[in-house]
Amino acid sequence: MMNLPVRYLIVILTFICTSVCYIERVGFSIAYTVAADAAGVNQSSKGAILSTFYYGYACSQVPGGWAAQKIGGRRVLLLSFLLWSLTCALVPLDTNRIMVLVIARFLVGVAQGFIFPSIHTVLAQWVPPHERSRSVSLTTSGMYLGAALGMLILPTLVKFRGPQCVFIAESALGAVWSLLWFIYATDPKSSASGVGESVLPVNKKIDIDTHNKKVVSGKIPWLKILTSFPVWAIVVNNFTFHYALYVLMNWLPTYFELGLQLGLQDMGSSKMMPYLNMFLFSNIGGVVADYLITRRILSVTKTRKFLNTVGFLVASLALVVIPSFRTSGGAVFCSSVALGFLALGRAGFAVNHMDVAPRYAGIVMGVSNTAGTLAGIVGVDLTGKLLEAAKASNSDLSSPESWRAVFFIPGFLCIFSSFVFLLFSTGDRIFD
């Protein structure tokens, strides 16, 4: 480990960080689904508990960016990891103690909300511009590898050791990562070394005039950012991406168990395919985008629009047809195509904040990530209510009709968002 350049070590550790975070998220939905179904908890209540995480997550996006800016992304990352790991270790998975679960999930959400703005700040300090696309792609693809590993390993753990042991395993992973980060992560020696300061949402000239409280050059153009059509194109697509992702991540276990009458632990490695596909397509999207741009095959604007449109339209089709397939193979294939192509679309909208506002990329990312988190709250909760209504009219959740609306809504949003991006996005820098 010591022979690697520090920036590579930082990227590898942030990759593992996002993997562990998503093992935690998938782990909770698997463990809680098993415990809740055993206790006869209704779908609407399940939706409420599963969505609580996103309320906390939404609260800490912008404060996370601010804290990382003020006290350093490295420290904030360590503190937030320790907070959610401790919460997981100490909370009992008792479906009757609803208030305890709500508070615990809210706290984990708040803690994890600090993680991604901190990672963004750390990478901006360490990674030079020509390595940034690949580094960001690799780091974010850790989320999907984590989700894939969670889906592969945790149902078996639940089967043999019970739902509570998932929390213990996640806490242990969190503690191990925290130790590695504490030992190996450092801050850059000086602001000039290795750095792509241009993406940090602060003007470094502020330091020159610290005695003067009112430094005009450091002002963030909030109004211009919030009234910009290209920024809103990113926001709308981020909302849709996360609506589809969070609905599938939180409700696929229920779809397999109740919609298709399949036990997760009996499905073998196939259940991890949707997330493995995301891991692959996320990195493919980054490489293809860089290739098209550096070889001047397409302009930055056309590259972003092309990958975003292809990704979201194919995902839309795959989402809408999920309930038509009544086998595990069909459902896994469709959800794999949907999530894989959504990840491909990230090479469109998700990198675009660095195109339009390199200096305020963190701010634009914070705004669009908040929208993505709201999608988690709305989507996960709404899905629970839709299923409860479907159960009332169809008496159970095994018929395709019960699930049509659940998958049609993100499918429709994908089409709508791709057109918004085609109309309003740009690859040009619009903020100085």
C-alpha positions in Angstrom: 0.0 0.0 0.0 2.8 2.3 0.8 4.4 2.2 -2.7 1.2 3.6 -4.3 1.1 7.4 -5.0 -1.1 8.9 -2.2 -3.7 10.1 -4.6 -4.3 6.5 -5.9 -4.6 5.3 -2.3 -7.1 8.1 -1.6 -9.2 7.1 -4.7 -9.1 3.4 -3.7 -10.1 4.2 -0.1 -13.0 6.4 -1.3 -14.1 3.6 -3.7 -14.2 1.2 -0.7 -16.0 3.9 1.3 -18.9 4.1 -1.2 -19.0 0.3 -1.4 -19.4 0.0 2.4 -22.1 2.7 2.5 -24.2 0.9 -0.1 -23.7 -2.5 1.6 -25.2 -0.8 4.6 -28.2 0.6 2.6 -29.0 -2.7 0.8 -28.4 -4.6 4.1 -31.0 -2.6 6.0 -33.6 -3.1 3.3 -32.9 -6.9 3.2 -32.8 -7.3 7.0 -35.8 -5.1 7.7 -37.9 -6.7 4.9 -37.4 -10.1 6.4 -38.1 -8.9 10.0 -41.1 -6.8 8.9 -42.7 -9.6 6.8 -42.2 -12.1 9.6 -44.0 -9.6 12.0 -46.8 -8.9 9.5 -45.9 -5.2 9.1 -48.0 -3.6 6.2 -46.4 -2.2 3.1 -47.2 1.4 3.8 -45.4 1.2 7.2 -42.5 -0.5 5.6 -42.3 2.3 3.1 -42.3 4.9 5.9 -39.4 3.2 7.8 -37.4 2.6 4.6 -37.8 6.2 3.5 -36.7 7.7 6.9 -33.0 7.3 5.9 -33.6 9.8 3.0 -35.0 12.5 5.3 -31.8 12.5 7.3 -29.7 12.2 4.1 -31.5 15.3 2.5 -30.8 17.4 5.7 -27.1 16.9 5.6 -26.2 17.3 1.9 -25.5 21.1 1.9 -24.2 21.2 5.5 -21.9 18.3 4.5 -20.3 20.3 1.7 -20.0 23.3 4.0 -18.4 21.2 6.8 -16.0 19.6 4.4 -15.0 23.0 3.2 -14.5 24.4 6.7 -12.8 21.6 8.6 -11.6 19.4 5.8 -13.2 16.5 3.9 -10.8 13.9 5.4 -11.9 14.6 9.0 -15.6 14.9 8.1 -15.5 11.6 6.3 -14.0 9.9 9.3 -16.5 11.4 11.8 -19.6 10.6 9.6 -18.4 7.0 9.1 -17.9 6.5 12.9 -21.4 8.0 13.6 -23.3 5.6 11.3 -21.2 2.6 12.3 -21.9 3.2 16.0 -25.6 3.7 15.3 -25.8 0.4 13.4 -24.0 -1.4 16.2 -26.2 -0.1 19.0 -29.7 -0.3 17.5 -31.8 -3.4 17.9 -33.9 -4.5 14.9 -37.2 -4.7 16.6 -40.1 -4.0 14.2 -42.4 -3.1 17.2 -40.1 -0.3 18.4 -40.9 2.0 15.5 -39.7 5.2 17.1 -36.2 3.7 17.8 -35.9 2.5 14.2 -37.1 5.9 12.8 -34.5 7.8 14.9 -31.7 5.3 14.1 -32.4 5.4 10.3 -32.6 9.2 10.4 -29.2 9.4 12.2 -27.6 7.0 9.7 -29.1 9.1 6.9 -27.7 12.3 8.4 -24.2 10.7 8.8 -24.1 9.3 5.3 -25.3 12.6 3.8 -21.9 14.1 4.9 -20.0 11.4 3.0 -20.4 12.3 -0.7 -19.7 16.0 -0.4 -16.6 15.2 1.7 -15.4 12.7 -0.9 -15.9 15.3 -3.6 -13.8 17.8 -1.6 -11.1 15.2 -1.0 -10.9 14.2 -4.6 -10.8 17.8 -5.8 -7.8 18.4 -3.5 -5.8 15.3 -4.6 -6.8 14.4 -8.2 -5.4 16.4 -11.2 -7.9 17.3 -13.9 -6.8 14.8 -16.5 -7.5 11.9 -14.0 -10.7 13.3 -12.6 -13.3 11.6 -14.8 -11.9 8.1 -14.2 -11.4 8.7 -10.5 -14.9 10.0 -10.0 -16.3 7.1 -12.1 -14.4 4.6 -10.1 -15.3 6.1 -6.7 -19.0 6.3 -7.5 -19.1 2.8 -9.1 -18.2 1.5 -5.6 -21.8 2.2 -4.6 -23.0 -0.3 -7.1 -20.4 -2.9 -6.3 -21.4 -2.5 -2.6 -25.0 -3.0 -3.5 -24.2 -6.1 -5.6 -22.1 -7.7 -2.8 -24.8 -6.8 -0.3 -27.5 -8.6 -2.4 -25.2 -11.6 -2.9 -24.0 -12.2 0.7 -26.4 -10.7 3.2 -29.6 -12.8 2.4 -27.6 -15.9 3.3 -26.3 -14.2 6.5 -29.9 -13.3 7.4 -31.0 -16.9 6.7 -28.4 -18.5 9.0 -27.8 -15.9 11.6 -30.9 -13.7 11.6 -31.6 -10.1 10.5 -29.8 -8.4 13.5 -26.4 -9.9 12.5 -26.5 -7.7 9.3 -26.2 -4.6 11.5 -23.2 -6.1 13.4 -21.5 -7.0 10.1 -22.0 -3.5 8.7 -20.7 -1.9 11.8 -17.6 -4.0 11.7 -17.0 -3.0 8.0 -17.5 0.6 9.0 -14.9 0.3 11.8 -12.3 -1.4 9.6 -12.7 1.3 6.9 -12.4 4.1 9.5 -9.2 2.6 10.8 -7.7 2.3 7.3 -8.7 5.9 6.5 -7.3 7.2 9.9 -3.9 5.4 9.1 -3.5 6.1 5.4 -5.4 9.3 4.5 -3.6 12.6 4.6 -4.3 16.2 3.5 -2.2 17.5 0.6 1.1 19.1 1.8 0.2 22.4 0.1 -2.7 23.7 -2.0 -0.5 23.7 -5.1 0.4 20.0 -4.9 -1.6 17.8 -7.2 -4.6 19.6 -7.1 -7.6 20.5 -9.1 -8.6 23.4 -7.0 -10.7 24.7 -9.8 -13.6 22.4 -8.9 -13.7 23.5 -5.3 -16.7 25.8 -4.8 -14.6 28.4 -3.0 -12.5 31.2 -4.4 -9.0 30.7 -3.0 -8.4 34.4 -3.1 -10.5 34.7 0.1 -7.3 33.7 2.1 -5.6 36.9 0.9 -8.0 39.2 2.7 -8.9 37.3 5.9 -9.0 40.4 8.0 -11.7 41.9 5.8 -15.0 40.1 6.5 -16.6 41.1 3.2 -14.8 39.6 0.3 -16.8 40.1 -2.8 -14.7 37.7 -4.9 -15.8 34.8 -2.7 -19.5 35.2 -3.2 -21.4 32.2 -4.6 -23.9 33.3 -7.4 -26.8 31.4 -5.8 -29.5 33.2 -7.8 -27.7 32.6 -11.1 -27.2 28.9 -10.2 -30.8 28.4 -9.0 -32.3 30.1 -12.1 -30.1 28.4 -14.7 -31.9 26.0 -17.1 -28.8 23.8 -17.6 -28.5 23.4 -13.8 -32.2 22.5 -13.6 -31.7 19.9 -16.4 -29.1 18.3 -14.2 -31.4 18.5 -11.1 -34.4 16.9 -12.9 -32.2 14.0 -14.2 -30.6 13.5 -10.8 -34.1 13.3 -9.3 -35.2 10.7 -11.9 -32.0 8.6 -11.6 -32.4 8.3 -7.8 -36.1 7.8 -7.9 -35.6 4.7 -10.1 -32.5 3.5 -8.1 -33.9 3.9 -4.6 -37.3 2.3 -5.6 -35.5 -0.7 -7.0 -32.9 -0.8 -4.2 -35.6 -0.7 -1.4 -38.4 -2.6 -3.1 -36.8 -5.3 -5.3 -36.4 -7.6 -2.3 -40.2 -7.3 -1.7 -40.9 -7.8 -5.4 -38.9 -11.0 -5.5 -40.4 -12.3 -2.2 -44.1 -11.3 -2.6 -44.5 -10.4 -6.3 -42.7 -13.5 -7.6 -42.9 -15.7 -4.5 -39.1 -16.3 -4.5 -36.8 -16.4 -1.4 -33.8 -14.0 -1.9 -31.5 -16.6 -0.4 -32.7 -19.2 -3.0 -31.9 -17.0 -6.0 -28.1 -17.5 -5.9 -25.8 -14.9 -7.5 -28.4 -13.7 -10.0 -29.9 -11.2 -7.5 -26.6 -9.2 -7.5 -26.7 -8.7 -11.3 -28.6 -5.4 -11.4 -25.9 -3.7 -9.3 -23.0 -5.5 -10.9 -24.3 -4.2 -14.2 -24.4 -0.6 -12.7 -20.8 -1.0 -11.6 -19.7 -2.1 -15.2 -21.8 0.5 -17.1 -20.9 3.3 -14.8 -17.2 2.8 -15.7 -18.0 2.1 -19.4 -19.9 5.4 -19.5 -17.0 7.3 -18.1 -14.5 5.8 -20.5 -16.8 6.3 -23.6 -17.4 9.9 -22.7 -13.7 10.7 -22.3 -13.0 8.9 -25.5 -15.6 10.8 -27.5 -14.5 14.1 -26.1 -10.7 13.7 -26.2 -10.8 12.2 -29.8 -13.1 15.1 -30.8 -15.7 12.7 -32.2 -18.4 14.7 -30.4 -18.5 18.0 -28.6 -18.8 17.9 -24.8 -22.5 19.0 -25.1 -23.3 16.3 -27.7 -21.5 13.6 -25.7 -23.4 14.4 -22.5 -26.8 14.5 -24.4 -26.0 11.3 -26.3 -25.1 9.2 -23.3 -27.9 10.6 -21.1 -30.6 10.0 -23.8 -29.5 6.5 -24.7 -29.2 5.6 -21.0 -32.5 6.9 -19.8 -34.6 5.8 -22.8 -33.4 2.2 -22.7 -33.8 2.2 -18.9 -37.4 3.5 -19.3 -38.4 0.6 -21.6 -36.8 -2.0 -19.2 -38.6 -0.6 -16.2 -42.0 -0.6 -17.7 -41.8 -4.3 -18.8 -40.5 -5.6 -15.4 -44.0 -6.8 -14.2 -44.6 -8.6 -17.5 -41.9 -11.1 -16.7 -43.0 -13.7 -14.1 -39.7 -15.5 -13.6 -36.7 -14.5 -11.5 -34.6 -14.6 -14.7 -36.8 -12.1 -16.5 -37.1 -9.8 -13.6 -33.4 -9.8 -12.9 -32.6 -9.2 -16.6 -35.0 -6.2 -16.9 -33.9 -4.6 -13.6 -30.2 -5.2 -14.7 -30.8 -3.5 -18.1 -32.7 -0.6 -16.3 -30.0 0.0 -13.7 -27.1 -0.6 -16.1 -28.3 2.0 -18.6 -29.2 4.5 -15.9 -25.6 4.2 -14.7 -24.5 4.8 -18.3 -26.6 8.0 -18.3 -24.6 9.3 -15.4 -21.8 10.0 -17.9 -24.3 12.6 -19.2 -26.0 14.5 -16.3 -23.8 13.5 -13.3 -20.5 14.8 -14.8 -22.3 17.8 -16.3 -22.0 20.0 -13.1 -18.2 20.0 -13.7 -18.8 21.2 -17.3 -21.1 24.1 -16.5 -19.7 25.3 -13.2 -16.2 23.9 -12.5 -15.6 26.4 -9.7 -19.0 25.8 -8.1 -19.3 22.1 -9.0 -19.7 21.2 -5.3 -22.6 23.6 -4.9 -24.4 22.4 -8.1 -23.8 18.9 -6.9 -25.2 19.6 -3.5 -28.4 21.2 -5.1 -28.9 18.3 -7.5 -28.1 15.6 -4.9 -30.7 17.1 -2.6 -33.2 16.6 -5.4 -32.0 13.1 -5.8 -32.5 12.5 -2.1 -36.0 13.9 -2.2 -36.7 11.4 -4.9 -35.8 8.7 -2.4 -38.2 10.1 0.1 -41.1 10.4 -2.4 -40.4 7.2 -4.4 -39.8 4.8 -1.5 -42.8 6.1 0.5 -45.1 6.4 -2.5 -44.3 2.8 -3.6 -45.4 1.5 -0.1 -48.7 3.4 -0.5 -49.2 2.1 -4.1 -48.6 -1.5 -2.9 -50.9 -1.1 0.0 -53.7 0.2 -2.3 -53.0 -2.6 -4.8 -53.2 -5.2 -2.0 -56.6 -3.8 -0.9 -58.0 -4.2 -4.5 -56.2 -7.4 -5.6 -56.1 -9.1 -2.2 -52.3 -10.0 -2.6 -49.2 -8.7 -4.3 -48.4 -11.7 -6.5 -50.3 -10.4 -9.6 -48.4 -8.2 -12.2 -51.2 -5.6 -11.9 -50.2 -4.8 -8.3 -46.7 -3.7 -9.5 -47.5 -1.9 -12.8 -47.7 1.6 -11.3 -44.6 1.0 -9.2 -42.4 0.5 -12.3 -44.3 2.7 -14.7 -43.7 5.9 -12.7 -39.9 5.8 -12.9 -40.2 4.6 -16.5 -42.2 7.7 -17.4 -39.9 10.0 -15.4 -36.9 8.6 -17.5 -38.6 9.7 -20.8 -39.5 13.1 -19.4 -36.0 13.7 -18.0 -34.2 12.7 -21.1 -36.2 15.3 -23.1 -35.5 18.0 -20.5 -31.8 17.2 -20.8 -31.9 17.2 -24.6 -33.6 20.7 -24.6 -31.8 22.5 -21.8 -28.4 21.0 -21.1 -25.0 22.3 -22.3 -21.4 21.1 -22.0 -20.1 24.7 -22.0 -19.0 26.6 -19.0 -21.7 29.0 -17.9 -20.3 30.2 -14.6 -17.0 32.0 -14.4 
